[in-house]
């Protein structure tokens, strides 16, 4: 499969625990995005990487959230001290070098904080 | 600033009937516009996109959309609904020429009944 891959697909965690999600983009895509989608809403932008550089972070990304893309390939999104409000679908998308092509989305990681 | 409004959070049609999902956008610059479809617990799949070429855009699965600048609209249509079209549909806008951050609407859930 040459699409965007996210792991895990589902995560249930207790409030206060830390969680980490992984995204493997399409191999030749240098741009990577994280979005968060809560129930009944459209995805909201969280952060953007071009290669290994994190170029933009949304105000939605509190200091409990951190994202990395250490070698410009896969990316991780970590949430520390999870809260019930963090329950959502976390979507990763990758885009090739050309600026005006569409984003290719992974299947997402659904986080449930209990 | 850019934004998207999808009129109607739920639309129900009979199999074989016309599908019309409404999207209005706000943008300070000529936008690029997208429709994505999402099946339960899945990521987003691109249906079609408008990138300032032809105003009538044809996409996958028989869907099409027309960009109307005077009405700031980008409504999605399909002449004849199929049961497999039941899903959530998201309209999205982005600023051309910059990096590819998508701004999504809240989505419209399409139900198709026999």
Interface residues (C-beta under 8 A of the other chain):
Chain A: X4 X6 X9 X31 X33 X35 X40 X41 X42 X43 X44 X45 X48 X50 X55 X56 X91 X93 X95 X99 X100 X101 X102 X103 X104 X105 X106 X107 X108 X110
Chain B: X4 X9 X32 X34 X36 X41 X42 X43 X44 X45 X46 X49 X51 X90 X92 X96 X97 X98 X99 X100 X101 X102 X103 X104 X105 X106 X107
